[in-house]
């Protein structure tokens, strides 16, 4: 089986009437993802950030559900729910 787990951070910014996702940041471990999310949240202008993991199976071309590790600040509800 060719499963791989990716750890990602997505920062969020205030734009007009809402919050939009920024450019995703890849991280080497869950701890690094959590620390990166916290750092992104503290930067000026970012409303919040979420750290999550996702396992993929490249042989099947399938991504498993997103697992939220931690979030900081304002994050849209749809990022806090599991993917369908």
C-alpha positions in Angstrom: 0.0 0.0 0.0 1.3 3.5 -0.9 -0.3 5.6 1.8 1.3 8.9 2.8 0.2 11.3 5.4 0.5 15.1 4.7 0.5 17.7 7.4 -0.8 21.1 6.2 -1.5 24.6 7.5 -4.0 27.0 5.9 -4.0 30.6 7.0 -7.1 32.8 6.7 -7.5 36.5 6.0 -10.2 39.0 6.4 -11.5 40.1 3.0 -14.5 42.5 2.6 -17.5 40.6 4.2 -15.8 37.3 5.1 -12.7 35.2 5.6 -10.8 33.5 2.8 -8.2 30.8 2.8 -4.6 31.7 2.0 -1.9 29.6 0.4 -1.5 26.1 2.0 1.8 25.4 3.7 3.2 21.9 3.9 4.8 20.7 7.2 7.0 17.7 8.0 5.2 16.7 11.2 2.0 17.3 13.2 4.0 19.3 15.8 5.5 21.5 13.0 2.0 22.0 11.6 0.5 23.2 14.9 3.4 25.6 15.5 3.2 26.9 12.0 -0.5 27.5 12.3 0.0 29.4 15.6 2.7 31.5 14.0 0.5 32.3 11.0 -2.3 33.3 13.2 -0.1 35.8 15.1 1.1 37.5 11.9 -0.5 40.8 11.2 -3.5 40.6 9.0 -4.3 36.8 9.4 -7.6 36.2 11.0 -6.6 32.6 11.9 -5.1 29.4 10.8 -5.8 25.7 10.9 -3.4 22.7 11.0 -4.6 19.4 9.7 -3.5 16.1 8.4 -4.7 14.0 5.4 -3.8 10.5 4.4 -3.8 9.7 0.7 -3.4 6.4 -1.2 -1.7 7.1 -4.5 -2.3 3.6 -5.9 -6.1 4.2 -5.6 -5.9 8.0 -6.2 -7.9 8.6 -3.1 -7.7 11.2 -0.3 -9.0 10.3 3.1 -10.9 12.8 5.3 -9.2 15.8 6.7 -8.3 15.5 10.4 -8.0 18.9 12.2 -5.1 18.9 14.5 -5.6 22.4 15.9 -7.0 25.8 14.9 -6.2 29.4 16.0 -8.3 32.5 15.7 -11.1 32.8 13.1 -11.5 29.7 10.9 -14.6 29.0 8.7 -16.8 26.3 10.0 -16.4 24.2 6.8 -12.7 23.8 7.6 -13.4 22.5 11.1 -15.7 19.7 9.8 -14.5 16.4 8.2 -14.5 16.2 4.4 -17.2 14.1 2.8 
